[in-house]
Amino acid sequence: MSVLEIRDLSFGYDANRLFHNATLRLFEGEHAVLVGPNGSGKTTLLKLLHGSLIPDAGTLHKNHKKQIGYLDQYAHLDGELRVEEYLYEVYADLFAKERKMEELYAKVENADLETQERYLARASAIGEELVECGFYAVKSEIGKILGGLGLSNDLLSVPIKTLSAGMRAKIILTKLLLEKADVLLLDEPTNFLDVEHIEWLSKFLNAYDKAFIVVSHHEGLLKEIAQTVFAIEYGQITRYKGNFEFYLSERELRYEQQKKSFEAQQNFIKRTEDFIQKNITRASTSNRAKSRRKMLQKLERVEPPKKDRTYNFHFPLGKRIGQKALTTSSLEIGYEEPLVEALDLEILRKDKVVITGENGIGKTTFLKTVLGDLPPINGEYAWNDTKEIGYFAQEGALNQELSPFETVREHYPSFTRGDIMSLLAAHGVDAGKARRKLKTLSGGELAKTRLALLRHTKSNVLVLDEPTNHLDAKAKEALKRALMKYEGTLILVSHERAFYEDVCDYEIALTTE
């Protein structure tokens, strides 16, 4: 029995058509992953399934008795709420029952004997309901998921507004997992997760007895959890009934079949067009030529096979910087209290260093402090006077109402239209996406647009805060190659060891001890 079904789906942004007469069926308890290159429509499809977007055409059928949970890492949260208040919203009905039970017990003292018995009976019945629902294990359940995602129970009393982007994303995921929806739609749940937390999540999902669709660029997770693979291909959604390895093998076979079919049809079309050209003016063969021309006009064309997109990231080197690029002396970072122990660092010219540490430890705070966006609590830092900094922020402050084209033109006003389109194409943003508003693009396309802004910005110090979040595997590899070629100083924040271990010379691990 299907819990979600799409029929004849068509959807696009302006002239950019993502889906055309696409279909998808998700069955009860099915564990599926959704794959496709950046910009193919994975996030859009999850929003369509959730109901956050309305299709241009086609129908979406879902069992209204089934709860659908959607992971939106860009969701707006009330920053004034404490973490426990936000998470306890999952159990709002149970807490209401508990309050009702306590009210009944409070009324017993002033009631007559008959009413007391009635109050006690009702209170006892509510208590039994709470026990059956596992209410008294709520805190334990919350702690288990928080711990699995790398967070501690100490966060429960903290206001959401004080959390880092990574911690906020984990809190959103925690709440979704606590809800135990009949269908989970998870968009990039591994962002900000370290290896051990991804392993925990894969075990959680494998044990999940309900249905889910997961979008992730972490191939290890996909291999662990996929029983079905939905692949966005040529505006369609292809079902591969098998694990991720089966999908990879089958995709290659289908690619070769598509290639052969396309080449065979192109040869047929060329032969037919040659015949038409030679015979259309001859009286004896004109009718045959016209008949073949009509046949060609009605012929359903085979789509050319598509290989993975290529990327060309580059970070130009500025003037030579002095020997000591950045030094810190007893530097304490944070807001009201220091987040980590005082830092005494010396980062030299051409050093490539990665800043690591658990979520919320202060990695982004460190970058913002030494870049002058936050004042230090104590101590000091100093850049070499010849510094030229190129900065990729974890959350770029771009105008979401602009398109990538308009964003680049605003950044590089002297660029021609051709310059801008070539720049965006080199970073994996095609012509259709270049004209769409940023707010309609995927996280990967936003990251690529921001990376494109650094292409013609000379620097001798490159500061990158979690640049791989949302990037697909091909884009990550291209970015890794570009950073390895970069001849300046690199200060990188990343939680992906497989990415930074080939790039960086050494690691600075932030710690509270």
C-alpha positions in Angstrom: 0.0 0.0 0.0 1.4 3.4 -1.0 1.6 6.2 1.5 2.7 8.8 -1.1 2.0 8.9 -4.8 2.7 11.4 -7.5 1.1 11.1 -10.9 2.0 13.1 -14.1 3.9 15.7 -12.1 5.1 18.8 -13.9 6.9 21.6 -12.1 9.4 24.3 -12.9 10.6 27.8 -12.0 9.9 30.3 -14.8 11.2 28.7 -18.0 13.3 26.1 -16.1 11.3 22.8 -16.2 12.4 20.4 -13.5 9.8 17.7 -13.9 7.6 16.7 -16.8 4.9 14.0 -16.3 6.9 12.4 -13.6 5.6 9.6 -11.3 6.6 8.3 -7.9 5.1 5.8 -5.4 6.4 5.3 -1.9 5.1 2.3 -0.1 4.4 1.8 3.6 7.6 1.1 5.5 9.8 1.6 2.4 13.3 3.0 3.0 14.2 5.1 0.0 16.9 7.6 -1.0 16.5 10.4 -3.6 19.6 11.1 -5.8 20.5 13.5 -8.6 23.0 16.2 -9.3 22.8 19.7 -7.6 19.9 21.6 -9.2 18.1 18.5 -10.5 15.1 19.2 -8.1 15.7 17.0 -5.1 14.8 19.6 -2.5 11.9 20.8 -4.7 10.5 17.3 -4.9 10.6 16.9 -1.1 8.7 20.2 -0.8 6.1 19.0 -3.3 5.7 15.7 -1.4 5.4 17.6 1.8 2.9 20.1 0.4 5.1 23.2 0.8 5.0 23.7 -3.0 2.1 23.1 -5.4 2.8 21.3 -8.7 2.1 23.1 -12.0 0.3 19.9 -13.2 -0.4 16.4 -12.0 -1.7 15.1 -8.7 -0.3 14.2 -5.3 -2.1 11.4 -3.4 -1.3 10.9 0.3 -3.0 9.0 3.0 -4.4 11.8 5.3 -4.2 9.4 8.3 -0.5 9.3 7.9 1.8 12.0 9.4 4.5 13.4 7.2 7.6 14.9 8.8 9.9 17.1 6.7 13.4 18.2 7.6 13.9 21.8 6.6 17.2 23.1 7.9 16.2 26.6 6.9 13.1 26.6 9.0 12.5 29.7 11.1 12.7 28.9 14.8 11.6 31.2 17.7 15.0 32.1 19.0 13.6 33.0 22.5 12.5 29.5 23.1 14.7 27.2 25.2 15.7 24.0 23.4 13.6 21.9 25.8 10.5 24.0 25.1 11.0 23.5 21.3 11.5 19.7 21.7 8.7 19.3 24.2 6.2 20.6 21.6 6.3 17.0 20.2 4.7 15.9 23.5 2.3 18.8 23.9 -0.8 16.6 24.2 0.9 14.4 26.8 2.0 17.4 28.9 -1.6 18.6 28.7 -2.8 15.3 30.1 -0.3 15.5 32.9 -1.5 19.0 33.9 -5.1 17.7 33.8 -4.1 14.8 36.1 -2.4 17.1 38.5 -5.4 19.4 38.6 -7.6 16.4 39.4 -5.4 15.4 42.3 -5.3 18.9 43.6 -9.2 19.0 43.6 -9.5 15.9 45.7 -8.6 17.6 49.0 -11.6 20.0 48.9 -14.2 17.6 47.4 -16.8 15.4 49.1 -16.2 11.6 49.2 -18.2 10.7 46.1 -16.5 13.5 44.0 -13.1 12.5 45.4 -13.6 9.0 44.1 -14.6 10.3 40.7 -11.6 12.6 40.6 -9.2 9.9 41.6 -10.6 7.4 39.1 -10.2 10.0 36.3 -6.7 10.9 37.4 -5.6 7.3 37.7 -6.9 6.6 34.2 -4.9 9.5 32.8 -1.8 8.2 34.6 -2.2 4.8 33.0 -2.5 6.5 29.6 0.7 8.4 30.2 2.5 5.2 31.2 1.3 3.4 28.1 2.4 6.3 25.9 5.9 6.3 27.4 5.5 9.8 28.9 7.8 9.1 31.8 10.6 8.1 29.4 10.4 11.3 27.4 13.5 12.9 28.8 15.5 9.7 28.3 14.3 9.5 24.7 15.3 13.1 24.0 18.7 12.5 25.6 19.3 9.4 23.5 18.7 11.2 20.2 20.6 14.3 21.3 23.6 12.1 22.3 23.4 10.2 19.0 23.6 13.5 17.1 26.5 14.7 19.2 24.7 17.1 21.5 24.5 17.0 25.3 21.5 17.4 27.6 23.0 20.6 28.9 21.6 22.3 25.8 18.0 21.8 26.9 18.1 25.0 29.0 19.8 27.1 26.4 17.9 29.6 24.2 17.8 28.6 20.6 19.1 32.0 19.5 22.5 31.2 21.1 23.1 28.0 19.1 25.4 27.8 16.1 24.0 26.9 12.7 25.2 23.3 13.1 23.6 22.9 16.5 20.4 24.5 15.3 20.2 22.0 12.4 20.7 19.1 14.8 18.0 20.3 17.1 15.6 20.5 14.1 16.5 16.9 13.2 16.1 15.8 16.8 12.6 17.1 17.0 11.7 15.4 13.7 13.0 12.0 14.8 11.2 12.3 18.1 7.9 12.9 16.2 8.1 9.4 14.7 6.2 10.4 11.6 4.7 7.8 9.2 6.8 9.3 6.4 10.1 11.0 7.0 11.4 13.4 4.3 15.0 14.2 5.2 16.9 16.8 3.2 20.6 16.6 3.8 20.4 15.3 7.4 24.2 14.7 7.5 25.2 18.3 7.2 27.1 19.2 10.4 27.3 15.5 11.5 30.7 13.9 12.2 31.4 10.3 11.1 30.2 8.7 14.4 27.0 10.7 14.3 26.3 9.7 10.7 26.8 6.0 11.8 24.3 6.5 14.6 21.8 8.1 12.2 22.1 5.2 9.7 21.4 2.7 12.5 18.4 4.8 13.6 17.0 4.9 10.1 17.6 1.2 9.5 15.6 0.4 12.6 12.8 2.8 11.7 9.7 0.8 11.0 8.0 3.5 8.9 8.7 5.0 5.5 11.3 7.6 4.6 13.0 9.4 1.7 16.4 10.7 2.3 18.4 13.2 0.2 22.1 13.2 1.0 25.5 13.7 -0.7 27.1 11.3 1.9 27.5 8.2 -0.1 28.3 6.1 2.9 24.9 6.9 4.5 23.1 6.1 1.2 24.8 2.7 1.0 23.8 1.9 4.5 20.1 2.8 4.4 18.8 2.5 0.8 16.4 -0.3 -0.1 15.0 1.7 -3.0 16.6 4.5 -5.0 14.6 7.2 -6.7 16.8 9.0 -9.3 15.9 12.3 -11.0 16.8 11.8 -14.6 15.7 13.9 -17.6 12.8 15.4 -15.7 11.5 12.0 -14.7 11.8 10.0 -11.4 13.2 6.6 -12.0 12.7 3.8 -9.4 15.6 1.5 -8.8 14.4 -1.4 -6.7 17.5 -2.3 -4.8 20.3 -0.9 -2.7 22.7 1.9 -3.7 25.3 -0.4 -5.2 22.5 -1.9 -7.4 21.5 1.6 -8.5 25.1 2.5 -9.4 25.5 -0.6 -11.5 22.1 -0.3 -13.2 22.5 3.4 -13.9 25.7 2.6 -15.8 23.9 0.0 -17.9 21.1 2.3 -18.6 23.5 5.0 -19.6 25.1 2.8 -22.1 21.7 1.7 -23.4 20.6 5.4 -23.7 23.9 6.2 -25.5 23.4 3.4 -28.0 19.8 4.3 -28.6 20.6 8.0 -29.1 23.5 7.3 -31.5 21.4 4.8 -33.5 18.6 7.3 -33.8 20.9 10.1 -34.8 22.4 7.9 -37.5 18.9 7.0 -38.7 17.9 10.7 -38.7 21.0 11.7 -40.7 20.4 8.9 -43.3 16.8 9.9 -43.6 17.6 13.6 -44.0 20.2 12.8 -46.6 17.6 10.8 -48.5 15.1 13.7 -48.3 17.6 16.3 -49.5 18.6 14.1 -52.5 15.0 13.1 -53.5 12.7 15.9 -52.5 13.0 17.7 -55.9 12.8 14.5 -58.1 9.4 13.9 -59.5 9.8 10.1 -59.2 10.9 10.1 -55.5 9.4 13.3 -54.2 6.4 11.6 -52.5 8.7 9.2 -50.7 10.9 12.0 -49.5 7.9 14.0 -48.3 6.5 10.9 -46.5 9.9 10.4 -44.7 10.0 14.1 -43.8 6.5 13.8 -42.1 7.8 10.7 -40.3 10.8 12.6 -39.0 8.6 15.4 -37.8 6.5 12.9 -35.7 9.5 10.9 -34.5 9.8 10.9 -30.7 13.4 11.9 -30.1 15.7 10.0 -27.8 17.3 12.2 -25.2 21.1 12.3 -25.3 22.7 10.6 -22.3 23.9 13.0 -19.7 27.2 12.7 -17.9 27.9 14.3 -14.5 28.5 18.0 -14.6 32.0 19.3 -14.5 33.3 22.1 -12.3 36.2 24.5 -12.5 36.8 26.2 -9.2 39.7 28.5 -8.8 41.0 31.0 -6.2 43.5 33.5 -7.6 46.5 34.4 -5.6 47.1 38.0 -4.5 50.3 39.7 -3.5 52.9 38.0 -1.3 52.0 38.0 2.4 54.6 38.2 5.2 55.9 35.2 7.1 53.3 35.3 9.9 49.9 35.5 8.4 47.9 35.4 11.7 48.9 35.3 15.3 46.8 35.2 18.4 47.8 35.9 22.0 45.6 34.6 24.9 42.7 35.1 22.6 39.3 34.3 24.3 36.3 34.0 21.9 32.6 33.9 22.7 29.7 36.2 23.6 29.4 36.6 27.3 31.7 33.7 28.5 34.6 32.2 26.6 33.7 29.2 24.5 37.1 27.6 24.5 40.4 27.9 26.3 42.6 30.9 25.4 44.2 30.6 22.0 47.8 31.2 21.3 48.3 30.5 17.6 50.7 31.2 14.8 49.6 30.6 11.3 52.3 31.1 8.7 52.4 32.0 5.1 51.2 29.1 2.9 50.0 27.1 5.9 46.8 25.2 5.2 45.1 24.6 8.5 41.7 23.1 9.4 39.8 24.3 12.5 37.9 21.3 14.0 35.8 20.7 17.1 32.3 19.6 18.0 29.3 21.7 17.0 28.9 24.8 19.1 32.5 24.8 20.3 33.2 28.1 18.6 34.7 27.4 15.1 32.6 30.0 13.3 32.9 32.3 16.3 36.7 32.1 16.0 36.6 33.0 12.3 34.2 35.9 13.0 36.4 37.2 15.8 39.6 37.2 13.8 37.8 38.7 10.8 36.6 41.6 13.0 32.9 40.7 13.0 32.9 39.9 16.7 34.9 41.5 19.5 37.2 39.2 21.5 36.3 38.7 25.2 40.0 38.9 26.0 43.4 38.7 24.4 44.3 39.9 21.0 45.0 38.8 17.4 47.0 40.3 14.6 47.0 39.9 10.8 50.0 40.6 8.7 49.8 44.1 7.2 49.8 42.7 3.7 46.8 40.4 4.1 44.2 40.1 1.3 41.4 37.9 2.7 38.9 35.9 0.6 36.0 34.8 2.8 33.3 32.1 2.4 30.8 32.4 5.2 28.8 29.4 6.4 25.6 31.4 5.9 26.1 33.8 3.1 24.3 37.2 3.5 23.1 37.3 -0.1 19.9 39.0 -1.2 17.5 36.1 -1.8 15.4 38.1 -4.2 18.2 38.4 -6.7 19.3 35.7 -9.2 22.8 34.3 -9.4 23.2 36.4 -12.5 22.2 39.6 -10.7 24.3 38.7 -7.7 27.5 38.3 -9.8 26.7 41.4 -11.8 26.4 43.3 -8.5 29.7 41.9 -7.3 31.5 42.4 -10.6 29.8 45.4 -12.3 32.3 45.5 -15.2 31.5 41.9 -16.3 29.7 41.4 -19.6 26.7 39.1 -19.8 28.9 36.4 -21.4 31.5 36.8 -18.6 28.8 36.3 -15.9 27.2 33.2 -17.6 30.7 31.6 -18.2 31.6 32.2 -14.5 28.4 30.6 -13.3 28.7 27.7 -15.7 32.2 27.0 -14.5 30.8 26.7 -11.0 27.9 24.4 -11.9 25.1 27.0 -12.2 23.5 26.5 -15.6 21.7 29.1 -17.7 18.3 28.1 -16.4 19.3 28.4 -12.7 21.3 31.6 -13.4 18.1 33.6 -13.9 16.1 32.2 -10.9 15.8 33.9 -7.6 18.3 32.6 -5.0 15.4 31.7 -2.7 14.2 29.1 -5.2 17.6 27.4 -5.5 19.0 24.4 -3.7 21.7 24.7 -1.0 24.3 23.3 -3.4 23.5 26.0 -6.0 23.6 28.7 -3.4 27.1 27.5 -2.3 28.3 27.4 -5.9 27.1 30.9 -6.5 29.0 32.1 -3.4 32.1 30.2 -4.5 31.8 31.9 -7.9 32.1 35.3 -6.3 35.6 34.3 -5.1 36.8 33.3 -8.6 38.1 36.8 -9.5 38.9 38.0 -6.0 42.6 37.9 -5.4 43.6 36.8 -1.9 46.7 35.6 0.0 44.5 34.3 2.8 41.5 32.1 2.1 39.0 31.6 4.9 36.3 29.0 4.3 33.6 28.1 6.8 32.0 24.7 6.0 32.2 25.2 2.2 31.2 21.5 1.4 27.8 21.6 3.0 25.2 20.9 0.3 27.8 20.2 -2.4 27.6 16.9 -4.4 30.5 14.5 -4.6 31.8 15.9 -8.0 31.7 19.5 -6.7 33.6 18.5 -3.5 36.3 16.8 -5.5 36.7 19.9 -7.7 36.8 22.1 -4.7 39.4 19.9 -3.1 41.6 20.1 -6.2 41.3 23.9 -6.3 42.3 24.3 -2.6 45.3 21.9 -3.1 46.5 24.2 -5.9 45.9 27.4 -4.0 49.3 28.9 -3.0 48.2 31.2 -0.3 47.3 30.6 3.4 44.1 28.6 3.9 42.1 28.6 7.1 39.3 26.0 6.7 36.4 25.0 9.0 35.1 21.6 8.0 33.6 18.5 9.7 34.4 16.2 6.7 37.7 14.5 7.4 37.7 12.8 4.0 37.7 16.3 2.5 40.2 18.2 4.5 42.8 15.5 5.2 44.2 15.7 1.7 44.1 19.5 1.7 45.4 20.7 5.0 48.9 20.5 6.6 47.7 20.4 10.2 44.6 20.6 12.4 43.7 23.0 15.2 41.2 21.3 17.4 39.2 23.7 19.6 38.5 22.4 23.1 37.0 23.7 26.3 39.9 22.1 28.3 
